[in-house]
Amino acid sequence: MAPVCDDEVMAASETSRTAIRTCPLCEASCGLEITVRPDGAGGEEVQRIRGDRLDVFSKGYICPKGSTLKQLHEDPDRLRTPMVKRDGVHVPVGWDEAWGVVASGLGAVIDRTGRESLAAYVGNPTAHSLSAMMFSRVLLTGLGTRHRFSASTVDQMPRHVASGHVFGSPVAISVPDLDRTDHLVILGANPYASNGSVCTAPDFPGRIEAIQARGGKVVVVDPRLSRTAEQADQWVSIRPGTDALLLAAMANTLLAEGLADPGAQIADHLAGLDELAAALEPFTPEFAETVTGVDAATIRTMARELVAAPSAAVYGRIGTTTTEFGSTASWLIDVVNVLSGNLDRPGGAMFPTPVAGGGTTRGKPGSGRGFTVGRGHSRVSGHPEVMGEYPVGVLAEEIETPGDGQIRALVTVAGNPVLSTPNSERLADALDQLEFMVSIDMYLNETTRHADVILPPPSQLQRGHYDLLLLQFAVRNVANYSPPVLALDEGQPDEWEIIAKLTAIAQGVGVDVDPAVADDMAIAGLVRSAVKDEYSPVGGRDADELLAELNAAGRRGPERMLDFMLRTGPFGDGFGTDAEGTSLDDLIAHPHGRDFGPLVPRIPEVLRTPSGRIELAAEPLLADLDRLWSSAAELAERGLVLVGRRHLRSNNSWMHNVKVLVKGKPRCTLQVHPDDAGSLGLVDGGAARVTSRVGSVQAPVEVTESIRPGVVSLPHGWGHDLPGAQLRVAAEHAGVNSNTLSDDAAIDPLSGTSVLNGIPVTVGPAG
């Protein structure tokens, strides 16, 4: 190869530039260094993406997904213009025409059946979008309906419910202090594939290995020998859906053996310990062994090691939340962390301090209104409202069932519930019964194929980014803001403008409304609420003066809101009261992020319970132990059960249209233990028929010893073979939809979360 001369290097540097941004594709929030060059047509294109070695949090780490932002942006299947369905076929139209169809479609439904016939579903990618996080609440309020659904009830809602009851706020979620702990117990999570979840930690695998390198221990509880379990010092194979019983038995051990010691700081703010001890008395390790399949000696050792370690933390994720006892399991994780003396201490389970503020930093420190559910109930099945929404498992029946309040129109934002929610075929059929549906989405996928109008947002590289939600659960107090890397296409509205205009149209304002009107109302409400809060850094200040200062920066939309939240957050400049405090200008001046230090003890100020105490024996959770006890025999006697799994190169359903992420050996296989394969007549590479109460699928068989006998596994988010979708790469690697098998009637009653793990199934050779 000929050497590159200095003139050529200089020319290249003059025609390209480097952009720094945070990856928005999963919860790890890794920093990226993106090289951009002219595209020859008057615009720019991405040349290279690699990890940002100067990022204060990720320090250069990147997973295979992060480098594919270029492919996502350039994907020919990504929608650039709105789509309207005509005679059953989606055709591209201009924005004005699309807004006209939206106005007439929603307006007709509202005029005929009222706003209670509207519904909204907000999908998982919303959590990774600053615009959607800021404006989706504006949309939900503007629609004027209580029919709200989201991906939370197929994911993390039990964690919110447990934290709400115990600590008073659904976002008062403790995370393992990974960088200082000596002993980590992981239940139902596979960070080597997921990079962590409700625990924002770039290079989670590297942090696990660092625990081991400093002499610590990592224990993984999972029915599968996952990649994380392979790395762990100990794999504890458990029967799916029984994590709550294991945790109850660990807590029982700590209490029965006199090992329980929350520590003086926690004990001073703890309520319900005696009631908890009495309720857990029957849950001995011997009792748990018969149900969980984990022997009593192992359970006792796990409990004792938590106390013996200099510091320890228990962390659970989707394998614990998407079960019949997801809320109870989430609560018992807190219980074990408290009893072992590891809550709110370095190296234990700690509460982050979000730089942009949140539910644990606003209002009076140390107490609050607490957490309640059931401010309404779903129309058909009577499930209680939780955090302003209903279980997505009941969406289909709410569409199908006639009567007052029957859902006749649906708005979806960045979600694909036809693949990601239970009894998917029933939901798909129900969507066809709607009178009108509009979707904000970048793809014509398995769900949006049912929409009358699809409104495409700009690509991830064309939006500013701040992990507003995810940094509330980070293992270090950091903040990163990323300006858009690429300009918007000509005529393309920003994502916040789409959501704001849709909101205004749904309110009957008309198609000519300026999205800036909704934006101005939203920021004014945010500022006026803060100045009324005596505990806010701007409490008592003049709202108009603050608004004028914000407006002087020339920002609109989510950036203006973010600037206000940063400036009034726990590390903010307080609009002049702290010269060292942060703001959006400050983060722009620090493109690699700002590090505000390790997690610090936050009890009691983090609490928002009316009592100002940790309610360890909150009544709804304590009462659920009776249901857990009475269900033990049935859990122990279940036959074959199905669990999900995830791969590092997947992110639910929406990244399967990137060729580099789906190439290679097919991943959508039914994993079966050799003992079960022999008894069921299955062979590696053959085909199996899997049947549950609600559906049946056929999948290729993968015989492996990395799964517990009595358990089979299908990955989540596949099934790209439905007519009408336009995902050409995904269709070539279609796989099967595991949620055809999940039962929409199986729901954790405390949180409304669907049961996606431990589904009873029968399996046999296909055909």
C-alpha positions in Angstrom: 0.0 0.0 0.0 1.3 3.4 -0.9 2.1 5.7 2.0 -0.4 8.5 2.7 1.3 11.9 2.4 0.7 14.8 4.9 -1.3 16.7 2.2 -3.7 13.8 1.8 -4.2 13.6 5.6 -4.8 17.4 5.8 -7.3 17.2 2.9 -9.2 14.4 4.6 -9.4 16.3 7.9 -10.7 19.4 6.1 -13.6 17.4 4.5 -14.6 15.3 7.4 -15.6 16.0 11.0 -16.0 14.1 14.2 -19.3 14.1 16.2 -19.6 12.8 19.7 -22.9 11.3 20.9 -24.5 8.8 23.2 -25.8 5.5 21.6 -29.6 5.4 21.9 -30.0 1.7 21.0 -30.0 0.1 24.5 -29.7 1.0 28.2 -25.9 1.0 28.4 -25.7 4.6 27.0 -22.2 4.2 25.5 -20.4 7.1 24.1 -19.7 7.1 20.3 -17.2 8.8 18.1 -18.8 9.3 14.7 -16.8 10.4 11.7 -18.9 12.3 9.2 -18.0 13.4 5.6 -19.7 15.1 2.7 -21.9 12.8 0.7 -21.3 14.4 -2.7 -24.9 15.6 -2.9 -24.7 18.7 -0.7 -25.3 16.7 2.5 -23.3 14.5 4.9 -22.9 10.8 5.5 -21.4 8.7 8.3 -18.0 7.3 7.5 -17.2 5.5 10.7 -18.5 4.8 14.2 -16.4 3.7 17.1 -16.4 3.9 20.9 -15.6 7.3 22.4 -12.5 6.6 24.5 -12.9 9.9 26.3 -16.5 9.3 27.4 -16.6 9.7 31.2 -18.9 6.7 31.6 -18.2 4.2 28.8 -14.5 4.9 28.2 -14.5 3.6 24.7 -16.7 0.5 25.1 -19.1 -0.3 22.3 -21.3 -3.3 21.4 -22.1 -4.5 17.9 -25.3 -2.5 17.8 -23.7 0.8 18.4 -21.8 0.8 15.1 -25.0 0.2 13.1 -26.5 3.7 13.5 -25.2 4.3 10.0 -27.1 1.3 8.6 -30.2 2.3 10.5 -30.1 5.8 9.1 -29.4 4.6 5.6 -31.8 1.6 5.7 -33.9 1.8 2.5 -36.9 0.4 4.4 -36.8 3.3 6.9 -39.7 5.5 6.2 -38.9 9.1 5.0 -42.4 10.3 4.2 -45.8 9.6 5.8 -47.8 6.5 4.6 -51.5 6.4 4.2 -53.5 3.2 3.7 -55.6 3.2 0.6 -57.6 0.1 -0.4 -55.5 -2.0 2.1 -52.2 -0.8 0.7 -49.8 1.8 2.3 -48.8 4.6 -0.1 -46.4 7.5 0.5 -48.0 11.0 0.8 -46.9 14.5 1.8 -47.1 15.7 5.4 -50.1 18.0 4.7 -52.2 15.2 3.3 -51.2 12.9 6.1 -52.2 15.4 8.7 -55.6 15.9 7.0 -56.2 12.1 7.1 -55.3 12.1 10.8 -57.6 15.0 11.6 -60.6 13.5 9.8 -60.0 9.9 11.1 -59.5 10.9 14.8 -62.2 13.6 14.6 -64.8 11.1 13.3 -64.2 8.7 16.1 -64.3 11.4 18.8 -67.5 12.9 17.4 -69.2 9.5 17.2 -68.0 7.7 20.4 -66.2 10.3 22.5 -62.6 10.5 23.8 -62.9 7.4 25.9 -62.9 5.4 22.7 -59.3 6.5 22.0 -56.3 4.6 23.3 -52.5 5.0 23.1 -49.7 2.5 23.2 -46.1 3.7 23.9 -43.3 1.4 22.9 -39.9 0.6 24.3 -37.8 2.9 21.9 -39.5 5.9 23.5 -37.3 5.4 26.6 -34.3 6.0 24.3 -35.6 9.2 22.7 -35.4 12.6 24.4 -38.2 14.0 22.2 -40.5 11.1 22.9 -39.8 11.1 26.6 -40.5 14.8 26.9 -43.6 14.9 24.6 -45.3 11.5 25.0 -46.9 12.7 28.2 -48.1 15.8 26.4 -49.8 13.4 23.9 -51.3 11.1 26.5 -52.8 14.1 28.3 -54.0 15.7 25.1 -55.8 12.6 23.9 -58.0 12.9 27.0 -58.5 9.2 27.5 -57.7 6.8 30.3 -56.9 4.0 27.9 -53.1 4.1 28.1 -50.8 1.2 27.5 -47.1 0.7 27.1 -44.3 -1.8 26.9 -43.8 -1.3 30.7 -46.3 -4.1 31.4 -44.3 -6.6 29.4 -41.1 -5.4 31.0 -40.2 -3.5 34.2 -43.4 -2.5 35.8 -43.1 -4.8 38.8 -39.8 -3.1 39.7 -41.6 0.3 39.8 -44.5 -1.1 41.8 -42.2 -2.6 44.5 -40.1 0.5 44.8 -43.3 2.7 44.9 -44.7 0.7 47.8 -41.4 0.4 49.8 -39.7 3.7 49.1 -42.7 5.9 48.1 -41.6 6.6 44.5 -41.7 4.2 41.5 -38.4 5.5 40.3 -36.7 5.1 43.7 -35.0 2.0 42.3 -31.7 0.9 43.8 -29.0 -0.4 41.5 -25.9 -2.5 42.3 -22.9 -0.4 42.9 -21.0 -2.5 40.4 -17.6 -0.7 40.6 -17.3 -1.2 44.4 -19.1 -4.4 45.2 -17.4 -7.6 46.3 -20.3 -9.9 45.7 -23.0 -9.7 43.1 -26.0 -12.0 42.8 -27.8 -11.7 39.4 -31.3 -13.2 39.0 -33.0 -13.5 35.6 -30.6 -11.2 33.8 -28.0 -11.7 31.1 -25.9 -8.5 30.9 -23.5 -10.1 28.5 -26.4 -10.0 26.0 -28.5 -7.0 27.3 -25.7 -4.7 28.6 -27.8 -4.3 31.7 -31.4 -3.1 32.1 -32.9 -0.8 34.8 -29.2 -0.5 35.7 -27.4 1.8 33.2 -23.8 0.6 33.1 -21.7 0.8 29.9 -19.5 -2.4 29.6 -21.5 -4.3 32.2 -19.5 -7.4 31.3 -16.3 -5.6 32.0 -17.6 -4.5 35.3 -18.5 -8.1 36.2 -15.0 -9.2 35.3 -13.5 -6.4 37.4 -15.4 -7.7 40.4 -13.8 -11.1 39.9 -10.4 -9.6 39.2 -10.4 -7.9 42.6 -11.3 -11.1 44.3 -15.1 -10.8 44.4 -17.7 -13.4 43.5 -20.5 -13.3 40.9 -23.5 -15.7 41.2 -26.1 -16.0 38.4 -29.5 -17.5 39.1 -31.1 -18.5 35.8 -32.8 -21.6 34.2 -30.3 -21.2 31.3 -26.5 -21.3 31.3 -26.4 -17.9 29.7 -23.3 -16.1 28.6 -23.3 -14.3 31.9 -23.8 -17.5 33.8 -20.8 -19.0 32.0 -18.7 -16.1 33.2 -20.0 -16.3 36.8 -18.3 -18.0 39.6 -21.5 -19.9 40.3 -24.6 -20.8 38.2 -27.7 -21.6 40.2 -30.2 -23.4 38.0 -33.7 -22.5 39.0 -37.2 -23.5 37.8 -38.7 -20.6 35.9 -41.2 -18.4 37.8 -40.0 -19.3 41.2 -37.5 -16.6 42.0 -39.8 -15.1 44.6 -39.7 -18.3 46.6 -35.9 -18.4 46.4 -35.6 -14.9 47.7 -38.1 -15.5 50.4 -36.1 -18.5 51.6 -32.9 -16.4 51.6 -34.6 -13.7 53.7 -36.0 -16.5 56.0 -32.4 -17.7 56.5 -31.1 -14.3 57.4 -33.9 -13.9 59.9 -33.9 -17.4 61.4 -30.1 -17.5 61.8 -29.9 -14.1 63.4 -27.9 -12.7 60.5 -30.3 -9.9 59.5 -28.7 -6.6 60.3 -29.8 -3.6 58.1 -27.3 -1.3 59.7 -27.9 1.6 62.1 -28.6 4.2 59.4 -31.2 2.0 57.7 -32.7 0.7 60.9 -33.5 4.2 62.0 -35.7 4.6 59.0 -37.2 1.1 58.7 -40.7 0.1 59.3 -42.4 -3.4 59.3 -39.4 -5.6 60.1 -41.4 -7.7 62.7 -44.4 -8.1 60.4 -42.1 -9.2 57.6 -40.3 -11.7 59.8 -43.6 -13.3 60.8 -44.8 -13.5 57.3 -41.6 -15.1 56.0 -41.4 -17.7 58.7 -43.0 -20.5 56.6 -40.7 -19.9 53.6 -37.9 -22.1 54.7 -35.1 -23.2 52.4 -36.5 -26.8 52.5 -39.9 -25.6 51.4 -38.4 -23.5 48.6 -36.2 -26.4 47.4 -39.3 -28.5 46.5 -40.5 -25.7 44.2 -37.4 -23.9 42.9 -35.3 -26.9 42.3 -32.5 -25.2 44.2 -31.3 -27.3 47.2 -31.7 -25.9 50.7 -28.0 -25.9 51.4 -27.3 -23.7 48.4 -30.0 -21.3 49.4 -28.6 -21.0 52.9 -25.1 -20.5 51.5 -26.2 -17.8 49.2 -27.8 -15.9 52.1 -24.8 -16.3 54.3 -22.4 -15.2 51.7 -24.3 -11.9 51.3 -23.6 -11.1 54.9 -20.0 -12.4 55.0 -18.9 -10.3 52.0 -17.4 -6.9 52.7 -20.1 -5.6 50.4 -22.8 -7.3 48.2 -25.8 -6.5 46.0 -28.7 -8.5 44.6 -29.9 -7.5 41.2 -32.9 -8.9 39.3 -34.3 -8.2 35.8 -36.7 -9.5 33.3 -36.6 -13.1 34.3 -37.9 -12.0 37.7 -40.4 -9.4 36.5 -42.2 -11.2 33.7 -43.7 -13.8 36.0 -46.9 -14.3 38.0 -44.9 -13.0 41.1 -42.9 -10.2 39.4 -43.8 -7.5 41.9 -43.2 -9.8 44.9 -39.9 -10.9 43.5 -38.8 -7.3 43.0 -39.8 -6.5 46.5 -38.0 -9.4 48.0 -34.8 -8.3 46.2 -35.1 -5.1 48.2 -35.8 -7.2 51.3 -32.7 -9.3 51.0 -30.5 -6.2 50.3 -32.0 -4.6 53.4 -31.6 -7.6 55.7 -28.1 -8.4 54.6 -27.0 -4.8 55.4 -26.3 -3.9 51.8 -28.9 -1.2 51.0 -27.7 2.3 50.5 -24.1 1.7 51.2 -21.0 1.7 48.9 -20.7 -1.6 47.1 -24.3 -2.5 47.9 -27.6 -1.5 46.2 -27.6 2.3 46.0 -29.9 5.0 44.7 -28.6 7.2 41.8 -28.9 11.0 41.9 -30.1 11.9 38.4 -28.5 15.0 37.1 -31.7 16.2 35.4 -33.7 15.5 38.5 -36.6 13.1 38.9 -39.2 11.7 41.3 -36.6 11.2 44.1 -35.1 14.7 43.9 -38.1 17.0 43.6 -40.5 17.9 46.4 -39.9 17.6 50.1 -36.9 15.3 50.8 -37.6 12.3 53.0 -41.3 12.0 52.7 -44.1 12.4 50.2 -47.6 11.3 49.1 -46.5 7.8 48.6 -47.6 5.4 45.9 -51.0 4.2 45.0 -52.6 2.1 42.3 -56.2 1.5 41.2 -57.4 5.0 40.4 -59.4 3.3 37.8 -59.9 -0.2 36.4 -59.9 -1.7 32.9 -63.4 -1.8 31.4 -63.6 -5.5 30.7 -61.5 -7.5 33.2 -61.3 -4.9 36.0 -57.5 -4.7 36.2 -56.3 -1.8 38.3 -54.5 1.2 36.8 -50.8 1.3 37.6 -48.7 4.5 37.0 -51.5 5.9 34.8 -51.8 2.9 32.5 -53.5 -0.5 32.1 -52.0 -3.9 31.3 -51.2 -4.2 27.6 -52.4 -7.8 28.0 -56.0 -6.5 28.0 -55.7 -4.2 25.0 -57.2 -6.8 22.6 -60.3 -7.4 24.8 -60.8 -3.6 25.2 -61.0 -3.3 21.4 -63.1 -6.4 20.8 -65.7 -5.9 23.6 -68.7 -3.7 22.7 -70.1 -1.1 25.2 -69.4 2.3 26.5 -65.7 3.1 26.3 -64.9 0.4 23.7 -61.6 1.4 22.0 -62.3 2.4 18.4 -59.1 4.4 17.6 -55.5 3.8 18.6 -52.3 5.9 18.6 -49.0 4.0 18.8 -45.6 5.6 19.4 -42.5 3.6 18.5 -43.9 0.2 19.5 -44.5 -3.1 17.9 -47.0 -4.8 20.3 -48.0 -7.4 17.7 -44.6 -9.0 18.3 -43.9 -7.9 21.8 -47.1 -8.5 23.8 -49.0 -11.7 24.7 -51.4 -13.6 22.5 -50.1 -11.7 19.5 -52.5 -13.2 17.0 -55.5 -12.1 19.0 -54.1 -8.6 19.2 -53.4 -8.5 15.4 -57.0 -9.5 14.7 -58.3 -6.9 17.2 -56.3 -4.1 15.5 -58.1 -4.9 12.2 -61.4 -4.1 14.0 -60.4 -0.5 14.8 -62.1 2.3 13.0 -58.9 4.4 12.9 -55.2 3.9 13.8 -52.2 6.3 13.6 -48.6 5.3 14.3 -45.5 7.3 14.9 -42.8 4.9 13.7 -39.8 4.7 11.4 -40.9 1.4 9.9 -43.9 -0.3 8.3 -43.7 -3.2 10.7 -45.9 -6.0 12.0 -48.0 -3.5 14.0 -48.0 -0.4 11.9 -49.2 -2.4 8.9 -52.6 -2.1 10.6 -52.3 1.8 10.8 -54.3 4.1 8.6 -51.5 6.6 8.8 -47.8 6.2 9.7 -45.9 9.3 10.7 -42.1 8.7 10.5 -39.8 10.5 12.9 -36.2 11.4 11.8 -33.5 8.8 12.3 -31.6 8.6 15.6 -28.7 10.5 14.1 -30.9 13.4 13.2 -32.2 14.0 16.8 -30.5 15.5 19.9 -30.2 13.0 22.7 -30.0 12.8 26.5 -30.9 9.6 28.4 -33.5 11.3 30.5 -35.0 8.0 31.9 -32.0 5.7 31.8 -29.6 7.9 33.7 -32.1 7.8 36.7 -30.8 4.2 37.1 -27.1 4.7 36.3 -24.4 3.1 38.4 -22.6 6.5 38.5 -23.9 10.0 38.5 -23.1 11.2 35.0 -24.6 13.4 32.3 -24.1 13.4 28.5 -26.0 15.5 25.9 -25.6 14.9 22.1 -26.6 17.4 19.5 -28.0 15.9 16.2 -25.2 14.4 14.1 -26.9 14.9 10.7 -29.4 17.6 9.6 -33.1 16.9 9.1 -34.2 15.9 5.6 -35.9 18.7 3.7 -39.5 19.0 4.9 -39.0 16.5 7.7 -40.4 17.7 11.0 -38.6 16.8 14.2 -39.9 14.1 16.4 -41.2 16.5 19.0 -43.0 18.5 16.4 -44.8 15.4 15.1 -45.9 14.4 18.6 -46.9 18.0 19.5 -48.9 18.5 16.3 -50.7 15.1 16.6 -51.7 16.2 20.1 -53.1 19.5 19.0 -55.0 17.8 16.1 -56.5 15.3 18.5 -57.7 18.2 20.6 -59.6 19.6 17.6 -57.3 22.6 16.9 -57.0 21.8 13.2 -54.2 20.8 10.8 -52.7 24.3 10.5 -51.7 24.4 14.2 -48.1 25.3 14.9 -46.4 22.7 17.1 -44.6 25.5 18.9 -47.9 26.3 20.7 -47.9 23.0 22.5 -44.2 23.4 23.2 -44.6 26.8 24.8 -47.5 25.5 26.9 -45.4 22.5 28.1 -42.3 24.5 29.1 -44.5 27.1 30.8 -46.2 24.4 32.8 -42.8 22.9 33.8 -41.4 26.3 35.0 -44.5 27.3 36.9 -44.7 24.0 38.7 -41.1 24.4 39.8 -41.4 27.9 41.2 -44.3 26.7 43.3 -42.2 24.0 44.9 -40.5 25.5 48.0 -37.8 22.8 47.8 -36.8 23.6 44.2 -33.7 25.7 43.6 -36.0 28.2 41.8 -38.8 28.0 44.4 -40.4 31.4 44.8 -38.7 32.8 41.7 -40.5 34.7 38.9 -41.6 32.2 36.3 -41.7 34.8 33.5 -38.1 35.8 34.2 -36.9 32.2 34.1 -38.8 31.6 30.8 -37.2 34.7 29.3 -33.8 33.5 30.3 -34.5 30.1 28.7 -35.9 31.6 25.6 -32.8 33.9 25.2 -30.8 30.8 24.4 -32.9 30.3 21.2 -33.9 26.7 22.0 -37.2 25.0 21.5 -38.7 21.6 22.1 -37.0 19.0 24.3 -33.7 20.9 24.5 -35.3 23.9 26.2 -37.1 21.6 28.6 -33.8 19.7 29.3 -31.9 22.9 29.9 -34.5 23.8 32.6 -34.4 20.4 34.2 -30.6 20.3 34.3 -30.4 23.8 35.8 -32.9 23.0 38.5 -31.6 19.5 39.1 -29.4 18.4 42.0 -26.2 19.4 40.2 -27.6 22.4 38.3 -26.6 26.0 38.3 -30.0 27.0 39.8 -30.2 29.9 37.3 -27.3 31.7 38.9 -27.2 30.3 42.4 -24.3 27.8 41.8 -21.6 29.0 39.5 -20.2 25.4 39.3 -23.5 23.9 38.5 -24.5 22.3 35.2 -26.8 23.3 32.3 -27.3 22.3 28.7 -24.6 24.9 27.7 -22.2 23.2 30.1 -22.9 19.7 28.7 -22.5 21.0 25.1 -19.1 22.3 26.2 -18.3 18.9 27.6 -19.1 16.6 24.7 -17.6 13.5 26.4 -20.0 14.0 29.4 -19.6 15.2 32.9 -18.9 12.9 35.8 -20.5 14.0 39.1 -19.1 11.1 41.0 -20.0 7.7 42.4 -23.3 6.9 44.0 -23.7 8.2 47.6 -26.0 7.1 50.4 -29.4 8.8 50.0 -31.6 7.5 52.8 -33.7 9.2 54.2 -33.8 12.1 51.6 -34.7 9.7 48.8 -37.8 8.4 50.5 -41.3 9.6 49.4 -43.5 7.5 51.7 -46.0 9.4 53.9 -44.4 8.0 57.0 -40.9 9.0 55.9 -39.8 5.4 56.4 -38.8 2.4 54.4 -42.1 0.4 54.3 -40.5 -3.0 54.2 -43.9 -4.7 55.0 -46.1 -2.7 52.6 -49.6 -4.3 52.8 -50.1 -5.2 49.1 -46.7 -6.9 49.0 -47.0 -8.6 52.3 -50.5 -9.9 51.3 -49.1 -11.4 48.1 -47.0 -13.8 50.1 -50.2 -15.8 50.8 -50.8 -16.1 47.0 -47.2 -17.2 46.6 -47.5 -19.8 49.3 -50.7 -21.2 47.9 -49.3 -21.4 44.4 -46.2 -23.3 45.4 -47.6 -26.8 44.8 -48.9 -25.9 41.3 -45.5 -24.3 40.4 -43.7 -27.4 41.5 -45.9 -29.7 39.5 -45.8 -27.8 36.2 -44.5 -29.8 33.3 -42.5 -28.3 30.4 -42.3 -24.5 30.5 -41.1 -21.9 28.0 -38.7 -19.0 28.7 -37.4 -16.2 26.5 -33.8 -15.2 25.8 -31.9 -12.3 24.2 -28.9 -11.9 22.0 -26.3 -9.1 22.0 -27.1 -8.3 18.4 -30.9 -8.0 19.0 -32.9 -5.2 20.6 -36.5 -6.6 20.9 -38.0 -6.7 17.4 -36.8 -3.5 15.7 -33.2 -4.1 14.9 -33.7 -7.2 12.8 -33.7 -5.2 9.6 -29.9 -4.5 9.8 -28.1 -7.1 7.8 -24.9 -7.1 9.9 -26.9 -7.8 13.0 -28.9 -10.8 11.7 -26.3 -12.5 9.5 -24.7 -15.8 10.5 -26.2 -18.8 12.2 -29.9 -18.5 12.8 -30.7 -17.5 16.4 -34.4 -18.0 16.6 -34.2 -21.6 17.7 -36.0 -23.7 20.3 -33.4 -24.6 22.9 -34.1 -28.0 24.5 -32.0 -30.1 27.0 -30.8 -33.4 25.6 -32.8 -35.4 28.2 -36.0 -33.6 27.1 -35.1 -34.0 23.4 -34.8 -37.7 23.8 -38.1 -38.1 25.6 -39.9 -35.8 23.2 -38.5 -37.3 20.1 -36.7 -34.1 19.0 -33.4 -34.0 17.1 -30.9 -31.1 16.8 -31.7 -29.2 13.6 -35.1 -30.8 13.3 -38.4 -29.0 13.7 -40.6 -28.9 16.8 -44.2 -27.8 17.4 -44.7 -25.8 20.6 -48.2 -25.3 21.9 -49.6 -23.3 24.8 -53.2 -22.5 25.9 -53.4 -19.7 23.3 -51.3 -20.6 20.3 -48.9 -22.8 18.5 -45.6 -22.3 16.6 -43.1 -24.4 14.7 -39.4 -23.8 15.3 -36.1 -25.4 14.6 -34.6 -27.4 17.4 -31.3 -26.6 19.1 -30.3 -29.4 21.6 -28.1 -28.0 24.3 -27.0 -28.7 27.8 -27.0 -25.0 28.6 -30.7 -25.1 29.6 -32.3 -26.8 32.6 -34.3 -30.0 32.0 -38.0 -29.3 31.9 -37.4 -25.9 30.3 -37.4 -24.8 26.6 -36.4 -21.4 25.3 -37.4 -19.2 22.3 -35.9 -15.7 21.8 -38.2 -12.6 22.0 -39.0 -10.3 19.1 -39.0 -12.5 16.0 -41.8 -13.5 13.6 -41.2 -11.2 10.7 -43.2 -13.1 8.2 -46.6 -11.3 8.4 -48.1 -9.9 5.2 -48.1 -6.1 4.7 -44.8 -5.3 6.6 -41.9 -3.8 4.7 -38.8 -5.2 6.4 -37.0 -7.0 3.7 -33.9 -8.1 5.7 -36.0 -9.1 8.7 -38.3 -11.1 6.4 -35.3 -13.1 5.2 -34.6 -14.1 8.8 -38.2 -14.2 10.0 -38.0 -16.6 12.9 -41.1 -17.3 14.9 -43.0 -15.1 17.3 -42.7 -16.5 20.8 -45.6 -14.2 22.0 -48.0 -16.3 19.9 -47.6 -18.6 22.9 -47.7 -16.2 25.8 -51.1 -16.0 27.5 -52.9 -12.7 27.7 -54.9 -13.9 30.7 -51.7 -14.6 32.8 -50.9 -11.3 34.5 -49.1 -10.3 37.8 -52.1 -8.8 39.7 -50.0 -6.2 41.5 -48.4 -4.6 38.4 -50.5 -5.7 35.5 -47.4 -7.2 33.9 -47.8 -10.1 31.5 -46.2 -13.5 32.2 -43.6 -14.1 29.5 -41.5 -16.6 31.4 -42.5 -20.0 32.7 -45.3 -20.5 30.2 -46.7 -24.0 30.3 -46.3 -25.7 26.9 -46.4 -29.0 25.2 -43.7 -29.8 22.6 -43.3 -32.5 20.0 -41.9 -33.1 16.6 -43.5 -30.9 13.9 -45.9 -32.6 11.7 
